[in-house]
Amino acid sequence: MKTNNIANGISYFMSGFSLLLSKKLRWFVLIPILVNTLLFILLTSYLFHSFTSINEWFGGLLPSWLGFLAWVLGAVVIVFALLVYGYSFSLISNLIAAPFYGKLAEQAETQILGYVNPTSETLFSIIIRTISREIHKIWYFLSRAVMLGLGLFVMSWVPLFNLLVPLLLFIWSSWVVAVQYVDYAADNNGVSFHNLRQRMWQQKYNTLGFGMLLLLCIGIPLVNIIVLPAAVCGGSLFWLDNLRDKQA
């Protein structure tokens, strides 16, 4: 087990890119990248269409001599939409590509260990298992997000404490994405989602370091196409170094 600190956690995400370039993993990376590329085209097209509609709507509200404000207000809305877009991209991609991410995590683990863990699962059982797990994770994240959102809303009205709201939101979001991408390896090894969260909490600084950089990269269009498979590989390395049962 390596040092438990934020810098070390960041290194796992960076190592995921190195694993991604391995010849043995290329075919397992290809399908998630194709899924992400198609998703990127669809979401980006919708985003541009929405931006045009927003500008037209603002333009209809303002007199002609204030038409430039429609673009200013539209730009503010589009910045917020980009943030939502980045994390919606991750959510939808995880749900659609979950079986392929699970297989990629399995192959990354094989690449790291140097031997194959025997499995008797059929492709159909892998699809059912990974999608069921993904729905379980989405419920966990959304239910906690609602409670956290209410707490942060109250804090935002309290002087001084309201300064902590962005930081707490960033920390929570970092935890979410770290758990999301380490879970593929945990699921492959039969570890429950609850058990995984307990193990990751014991490695909280590694977890936050891994999640913080990943969180920033997920929100960058085009970059996020390759970031998500790299996060799966980095999550597998994180699992092997810090969370698995060594005696297993």
CORDAPE-V316613 format. One record per backbone hydrogen bond with DSSP energy under -0.5 kcal/mol. NH is the residue of the N-H (numbers start at 1). CO is the residue of the C=O. E is the energy in kcal/mol with one decimal. If there is no record, write none. Layout:
nh={NH	NH}
co={CO	CO}
e={E	E}
This chain:
nh={5	9	10	11	12	12	13	14	15	16	17	17	18	19	20	21	21	22	25	26	26	29	30	31	32	33	34	35	36	37	38	39	40	41	42	43	44	45	46	47	48	49	50	51	52	53	54	55	56	57	58	59	60	61	61	62	66	67	69	70	70	71	71	72	73	74	75	76	77	78	79	80	81	82	83	84	85	86	87	88	89	90	91	92	93	94	95	96	97	98	101	102	103	104	105	106	107	108	109	110	111	112	113	114	118	126	127	128	129	130	131	132	133	134	135	136	137	138	139	140	141	142	143	144	145	146	147	148	149	150	151	152	153	154	155	156	157	158	159	161	162	163	164	165	168	169	170	171	172	173	174	175	176	177	178	179	180	181	182	183	185	186	187	188	189	190	191	196	197	198	199	200	201	202	203	203	204	207	208	209	210	211	212	213	214	215	216	217	218	219	220	221	223	224	225	226	226	227	228	230	231	232	233	234	235	236	237	238	239	240	241	242	243	243	244	246	248}
co={3	5	6	7	8	9	9	10	11	12	13	14	14	15	16	17	18	19	22	22	23	25	26	27	28	29	30	31	32	33	34	35	36	37	38	39	40	41	42	43	44	45	46	47	48	49	50	51	52	53	54	55	56	57	58	58	63	64	66	66	67	67	68	68	69	70	71	72	73	74	75	76	77	78	79	80	81	82	83	84	85	86	87	88	89	90	91	92	93	94	97	98	99	100	101	102	103	104	105	106	107	108	109	110	116	122	123	124	125	126	127	128	129	130	131	132	133	134	135	136	137	138	139	140	141	142	143	144	145	146	147	148	149	150	151	152	154	155	157	159	158	160	161	162	164	165	166	167	168	169	170	171	172	173	174	175	176	177	178	179	182	182	183	184	185	187	186	192	193	194	195	196	197	198	199	200	201	203	204	205	206	207	208	209	210	211	212	213	214	215	217	219	221	220	222	222	223	223	224	226	227	228	229	230	231	232	233	234	235	236	237	238	238	239	239	244	245}
e={-1.1	-1.9	-2.1	-1.4	-0.9	-0.7	-0.9	-1.7	-2.3	-1.3	-0.7	-0.8	-0.9	-2.1	-1.8	-0.9	-0.7	-1.7	-1.2	-0.7	-0.6	-1.4	-1.6	-0.8	-0.5	-2.0	-2.4	-2.7	-2.6	-2.5	-2.3	-2.4	-2.6	-2.3	-2.2	-2.8	-2.6	-2.2	-2.0	-2.2	-2.5	-2.2	-2.4	-2.2	-2.0	-2.0	-2.6	-2.2	-2.1	-2.2	-2.8	-2.6	-1.7	-0.9	-0.7	-1.4	-1.8	-1.6	-1.6	-0.5	-1.3	-0.7	-0.6	-1.5	-3.1	-2.1	-2.2	-1.8	-2.1	-2.3	-1.9	-1.7	-2.4	-2.2	-1.5	-2.1	-3.0	-2.5	-1.5	-2.2	-2.6	-1.3	-1.9	-2.7	-2.4	-2.5	-1.6	-2.4	-3.1	-0.6	-2.6	-2.6	-1.9	-2.4	-2.6	-1.9	-2.3	-2.5	-2.2	-1.9	-2.4	-2.2	-2.7	-2.4	-0.6	-2.0	-2.2	-2.3	-2.5	-2.7	-2.2	-2.1	-2.1	-2.1	-2.3	-2.0	-2.4	-2.5	-2.1	-2.1	-2.9	-2.7	-2.5	-2.0	-2.1	-2.0	-1.4	-2.8	-2.9	-2.0	-2.0	-2.8	-2.1	-1.9	-2.2	-2.1	-1.4	-1.9	-0.6	-2.0	-2.1	-1.3	-1.6	-0.8	-2.8	-2.3	-2.2	-2.4	-2.5	-2.4	-2.1	-2.2	-2.3	-2.2	-1.9	-2.5	-2.4	-1.8	-1.7	-1.7	-0.7	-1.5	-3.1	-1.9	-1.2	-1.6	-2.5	-2.4	-2.1	-1.8	-2.2	-2.7	-2.0	-1.3	-0.6	-0.6	-1.2	-2.7	-2.5	-2.3	-2.5	-2.4	-2.8	-1.2	-1.2	-2.8	-1.7	-1.9	-2.2	-0.9	-1.6	-0.7	-1.9	-2.1	-1.1	-0.6	-1.1	-1.8	-1.3	-1.6	-2.3	-1.7	-2.0	-2.8	-2.6	-1.7	-1.8	-2.3	-2.3	-2.3	-2.2	-2.1	-0.5	-2.0	-2.1	-0.8	-1.8}
